Amino acid sequence: MQVRNMIELTLFQKIILKLQGHVFIGNRMKQGWKKPLPFYAFKCETHGLVEDYPHGYNERLECPKCDSSHDEH
């Protein structure tokens, strides 16, 4: 059984994703966090379209499934 990717992007977001390699999809706040963080959608070479927030000083995006890195800037 194939699981459908649940990230829905508008046409404009799809264009930005194609041009920049990542696209802002909104601020989210997880339990235990003090404030919301920006989340971005990007393509992992292994898992396709995924979402994550910037990590570390270099604000790298990491696939939540395999931890492969995608630099935001």
C-alpha positions as CSV (number, residue, x, y, z in Angstrom):
1,M,0.0,0.0,0.0
2,Q,1.4,3.4,-1.0
3,V,1.0,6.3,1.5
4,R,0.0,9.6,-0.1
5,N,2.1,12.6,0.8
6,M,0.0,14.9,2.9
7,I,1.8,18.2,2.2
8,E,-0.6,20.4,0.1
9,L,1.0,23.2,-1.9
10,T,-0.6,26.0,-3.9
11,L,0.5,26.6,-7.4
12,F,2.5,29.6,-6.3
13,Q,4.2,27.5,-3.6
14,K,5.1,24.9,-6.1
15,I,6.7,27.5,-8.3
16,I,8.8,28.9,-5.4
17,L,9.8,25.3,-4.5
18,K,11.0,24.7,-8.0
19,L,13.0,28.0,-8.1
20,Q,14.4,28.0,-4.6
21,G,14.5,24.3,-3.6
22,H,12.3,25.0,-0.5
23,V,9.2,27.0,0.3
24,F,7.7,28.5,3.5
25,I,4.5,26.7,4.5
26,G,3.7,28.4,7.8
27,N,4.6,28.9,11.4
28,R,4.0,25.9,13.6
29,M,4.3,25.3,17.4
30,K,5.0,21.9,18.8
31,Q,4.2,20.9,22.4
32,G,6.9,22.2,24.8
33,W,8.1,24.9,22.5
34,K,8.1,28.5,23.7
35,K,7.2,30.1,20.4
36,P,6.2,29.0,16.8
37,L,9.0,28.3,14.3
38,P,8.8,28.7,10.5
39,F,8.3,25.4,8.6
40,Y,9.4,24.8,5.0
41,A,8.6,22.1,2.4
42,F,11.5,20.8,0.4
43,K,12.4,17.6,-1.6
44,C,14.5,14.9,0.0
45,E,16.3,12.7,-2.6
46,T,15.0,9.6,-0.8
47,H,11.5,10.5,0.6
48,G,10.3,13.2,-1.8
49,L,8.4,16.2,-0.5
50,V,8.9,16.6,3.3
51,E,8.6,19.5,5.8
52,D,10.9,20.7,8.6
53,Y,12.0,23.8,10.4
54,P,15.5,25.3,10.2
55,H,18.1,23.7,12.5
56,G,21.3,25.2,13.9
57,Y,23.2,28.4,13.1
58,N,23.3,27.6,9.4
59,E,19.5,27.1,9.4
60,R,19.7,23.7,7.6
61,L,16.6,21.8,6.8
62,E,16.7,18.1,7.6
63,C,14.5,15.3,6.3
64,P,12.5,14.1,9.4
65,K,12.6,10.6,8.0
66,C,16.3,10.1,7.2
67,D,18.1,13.3,8.6
68,S,19.6,14.1,5.3
69,S,20.4,17.8,5.1
70,H,19.2,20.5,2.7
71,D,20.6,24.0,3.2
72,E,17.9,26.6,3.3
73,H,20.1,29.5,2.0
